[in-house]
């Protein structure tokens, strides 16, 4: 194809783009233009708006389910890990607290039974994992 | 009145819908006009493209980067253009050929517009006579300075909108009106040539 004709075509194409930009410059101009073309822009916009909202709801719901599943699997992991820690040889709750540097306020540590310790550990590990998870997501 | 962010309310969305719809409507109308007897394949309408472009964005909002330009331009030139391009290169529409596909080298990486509108070579070479078209436009300018300025800026000096407004000292509103009127003239000119 000769270069000249190619440039002519580009010029025309550029003009067509300018034209389409001009007829869509603002809401009023765009609506008037569509009506001139025999369209019903308001009806279409309202229909599409409904679909947009529906799609946004579906996407939000999907994201919530994903987040929920993620939390559920974290919780399972925390329960499992708590069991492993308690069942490890020579486990001492006091040593574990010192190592992890966390404290329980207003709790009589002496009076805790194994079930309560397991409960505390699960919650502690779950929170810790959630925090890690959040800061990882923030990094992305 | 440019929209740099995706809309956050109904009014904002309606404006985006109307403006994208008008853009697509005009593009398809011009596209069919330039391609003569070849209509856009599969009977797609501007409304189909508008809806598909917006829903595609919603399913993956992260594809829009506000730093690269306004939201509407992203929908127009990034998503909508690709949807039209993909359709026009389907096997059932083999006759269309995108002559700029390989040499579209926009340094800014912004508006590789030529990709958007595939033109059939035969249609262009046999049916479009650029010189005749421009002659006919000039005849119909009737000494209207604004139209003459815009025509000179776009067709001869290849300037952009902002450059034309500044160089010839015309408002953006007058520019838009002028471009729309030139469109009417150009359409007549094309029909006269044929």
HADDOCK unambig.tbl for C-alpha pairs under 7 A between the chains (distance, minus, plus):
assign (segid A and resid 8 and name CA) (segid B and resid 130 and name CA) 6.42 0.50 0.50
assign (segid A and resid 11 and name CA) (segid B and resid 155 and name CA) 6.10 0.50 0.50
assign (segid A and resid 15 and name CA) (segid B and resid 154 and name CA) 6.95 0.50 0.50
assign (segid A and resid 19 and name CA) (segid B and resid 179 and name CA) 5.78 0.50 0.50
assign (segid A and resid 19 and name CA) (segid B and resid 180 and name CA) 5.90 0.50 0.50
assign (segid A and resid 19 and name CA) (segid B and resid 183 and name CA) 6.55 0.50 0.50
assign (segid A and resid 20 and name CA) (segid B and resid 23 and name CA) 5.01 0.50 0.50
assign (segid A and resid 20 and name CA) (segid B and resid 26 and name CA) 5.49 0.50 0.50
assign (segid A and resid 20 and name CA) (segid B and resid 27 and name CA) 6.22 0.50 0.50
assign (segid A and resid 21 and name CA) (segid B and resid 23 and name CA) 6.37 0.50 0.50
assign (segid A and resid 22 and name CA) (segid B and resid 176 and name CA) 4.93 0.50 0.50
assign (segid A and resid 22 and name CA) (segid B and resid 179 and name CA) 6.84 0.50 0.50
assign (segid A and resid 22 and name CA) (segid B and resid 180 and name CA) 6.67 0.50 0.50
assign (segid A and resid 23 and name CA) (segid B and resid 22 and name CA) 6.57 0.50 0.50
assign (segid A and resid 23 and name CA) (segid B and resid 23 and name CA) 6.72 0.50 0.50
assign (segid A and resid 24 and name CA) (segid B and resid 19 and name CA) 4.66 0.50 0.50
assign (segid A and resid 24 and name CA) (segid B and resid 20 and name CA) 6.98 0.50 0.50
assign (segid A and resid 24 and name CA) (segid B and resid 22 and name CA) 5.52 0.50 0.50
assign (segid A and resid 24 and name CA) (segid B and resid 23 and name CA) 5.49 0.50 0.50
assign (segid A and resid 26 and name CA) (segid B and resid 1 and name CA) 6.91 0.50 0.50
assign (segid A and resid 26 and name CA) (segid B and resid 19 and name CA) 6.56 0.50 0.50
assign (segid A and resid 27 and name CA) (segid B and resid 15 and name CA) 5.19 0.50 0.50
assign (segid A and resid 27 and name CA) (segid B and resid 18 and name CA) 6.30 0.50 0.50
assign (segid A and resid 27 and name CA) (segid B and resid 19 and name CA) 6.03 0.50 0.50
assign (segid A and resid 30 and name CA) (segid B and resid 18 and name CA) 5.93 0.50 0.50
assign (segid A and resid 30 and name CA) (segid B and resid 19 and name CA) 5.22 0.50 0.50
assign (segid A and resid 30 and name CA) (segid B and resid 22 and name CA) 5.29 0.50 0.50
assign (segid A and resid 31 and name CA) (segid B and resid 18 and name CA) 6.10 0.50 0.50
assign (segid A and resid 33 and name CA) (segid B and resid 22 and name CA) 6.76 0.50 0.50
assign (segid A and resid 34 and name CA) (segid B and resid 22 and name CA) 5.87 0.50 0.50
assign (segid A and resid 41 and name CA) (segid B and resid 18 and name CA) 6.62 0.50 0.50
assign (segid A and resid 45 and name CA) (segid B and resid 14 and name CA) 5.84 0.50 0.50
assign (segid A and resid 45 and name CA) (segid B and resid 17 and name CA) 6.04 0.50 0.50
assign (segid A and resid 45 and name CA) (segid B and resid 18 and name CA) 6.73 0.50 0.50
assign (segid A and resid 48 and name CA) (segid B and resid 51 and name CA) 6.73 0.50 0.50
assign (segid A and resid 52 and name CA) (segid B and resid 55 and name CA) 6.89 0.50 0.50
assign (segid A and resid 56 and name CA) (segid B and resid 58 and name CA) 6.99 0.50 0.50
